[in-house]
Amino acid sequence: MIEEQKGIAEAENILEDLGFDLLPIKPFEVVDAISSGDFKVVMEKHNFSSEKILGKAQGNENAALIYLNENIPDPGRLNFTAGHEIGHVCMHIMPRKKMLFECGSKELYNPFDDPIERQANGFASGLLMPERLISDLTDGDINWENIGRISLECGSSREAAFRRSLLLTNEPFALIIHENGNFRRFVASDNFDFYIQKSPLSHDQKALLVDIDMNPYPSDFDELDASDWVNPNFRDSTLESLYVSSILLDRGFSYSLLTYDEDCFSNEYEE
């Protein structure tokens, strides 16, 4: 998480220097504020010929141009993409570390081995969800009620709100994303030690989905069999149960939060 923290710190310092102190932080307003006679920054929407490109940033010693894919359907994801590209401008183009970025799903959602992309993701999180402005929104726990509130107040996606929350806790958490019941991807904290099952949702797992179009975000978790979600064995530990909370979104997407504590482990290996 070190590179993400660098990005968060950079974004939060810029917001403080520019006097942004109210939510939501609007990326287009940030671009207008950082643009100057010495270094001009322009951001606009663009209809990319390839749907694989979500955002693009390019520049030289005098200016930078950001393009956002106008076909991104979710406003929160569009904002995060904008924040990510602004991060490239502030952290990489202005210091002349790299002058061209074309970012797709890998760069924004799975940049495991790319420190520059992880910095840009951290920048987007810090820009949209600065700690000093979100600290009073929730009680600090990670649950769907709090994630939903952060997402709404900050104009961010739920996934981005979850990722930001991970950086403010030491508890092990994972988010599993399914589309029409089929596994899509997951996000996990560094201390979530168990291998996640990349399998379709079972009938029983679907039955636990809370449709947030018809119900409020849940704040509670169900205690379920760990083996339905993860490989329960890690080193000399066996995880018997997990705390799970799942929501159903539009377009067939479902998000499941997973976490555990010491009560979830088998006593088999205790001396």
Secondary structure, DSSP 8 states (H G I E B T S, - for coil): -HHHHHHHHHHHHHHHHHT--SSS--HHHHHHHH--SSSEEEEEEE--SSTT--EEEEE-SSEEEEEEETT---HHHHHHHHHHHHHHIIIIITTTS--EEEE-HHHHH--TT-HHHHHHHHHHHHHHS-HHHHTTTS-S--SHHHHHHHHHHHT--HHHHHHHHHTT--S-EEEEEEETTEEEEEEE-TT--S-B------HHHHHT-EETTTS------EEEEGGGTB--EETTEEB-EEEEEEEE-GGGEEEEEEE--GGGB-STT--
